[in-house]
Amino acid sequence: MATAAASPPRQPRRSRPGPISTWLLCVAALVFLMVVVGGITRLTESGLSIVRWEPVSGAIPPIGEQAWQDEFDLYRQSPQYQKVNAGMTLAEFKNIYFWEYVHRLLGRVIGLAFALPLLWFAARRAIPAGYGRKLVALLALGGLQGAIGWWMVASGLVDRPEVSHIRLAVHLLTALLIFASLLWVALDLRQLANDAEGRPARMPTLAIWALSILALQLLFGAYVAGLEAGYAYSSWPRMGDEWFPAATPMLEPFVRNFADNPIVVQFVHRWLAWGVALAAALLAGTAWRRGFKVEAVALVTAVTAQIVLGILTLLSGVRINIAAGHQAMAVVLLGAMVATAHRLGERRA
């Protein structure tokens, strides 16, 4: 009895960590695409074009001119139409409807792409011991994200013609948390597929700090997007002729400026980027010394590209293609940092 109690938990006979890892990486790729489309939706101000939340029936777009007219009539009752887009034509409405529809459709696709294979793997008892609860938690987090998305949209359908930048930040950071979690669990499973006695990786202390600084920068990036703070100053490295505009109107209490003042938010986002770069360089240096040169190079390349794209976004006056690339590279940088952290935290039996 004592020997049995001391032995490690036995994996199910049909455990399939390799295929499950591949599936999770595919779902992570869909989440990446979702974040990029969400960024385009925000940049084109398309997010409030669909004023109803219909998780099932909303999967079918308007069919026929009457259906389109009915949808347009609903939009014309919204604050965004009445205060910003008054006089918009049906053809123009279809353009902004497209991006919000694709964004929501991708959310539905991701839900099915996660839930159906999860049920299949569970039915075949292919999920390795200890991973079932992690996958169920990811499923619940995905469902919560759908509700957060509507909570965000609803903030722009009452009095104001735009969504709350705070809710936008919650929505974006939750999506990035899902992406990072999918990647981490997939890498754990990949290691298990290569080594039947392999154990889940531990997050190194340095990686915790690096990811925390990156998360803070992503938060301010969401604030920049939500407040349209990128338009405040389109020069770099100075903001106009000053490092920080002395005439900036400040809010009270002072701490509000770090969430609600577009100029302060842009200033913090500009310079916190160098903190992220330093943290990424330290993490990459550690990986390089440990022999993980591919991960180190990928991380340094990603953070460099992200800073360059951020500067170009400002200098271009927030051109949609460059700004969307900046948001996409943020996800790539997150993925590179998570992958590097996982390599450093891998444990062998």
Secondary structure, 3 states (H helix, E strand, C coil): CHHHHHCCCCCCCCCCHHHHHHHHHHHHHHHHHHHHHHHHHHHCCCCCCCCCCCCCHHHCCCCCHHHHHHHHHHHCCCHHHHHCCCCCCHHHHHHHHHHHHHHHHHHHHHHHHHHHHHHHHHHCCCCCCCCHHHHHHHHHHHHHHHHHHHHHHHCCCCCCCCCCHHHHHHHHHHHHHHHHHHHHHHHHHHHHHHCCCCECCCCCHHHHHHHHHHHHHHHHHHHHHHHCHHHCCCCCCCECCECCCCCCCCCCCHHHHHHHCHHHHHHHHHHHHHHHHHHHHHHHHHHHHCCCHHHHHHHHHHHHHHHHHHHHHHHCCCCHHHHHHHHHHHHHHHHHHHHHHHHHHCECC
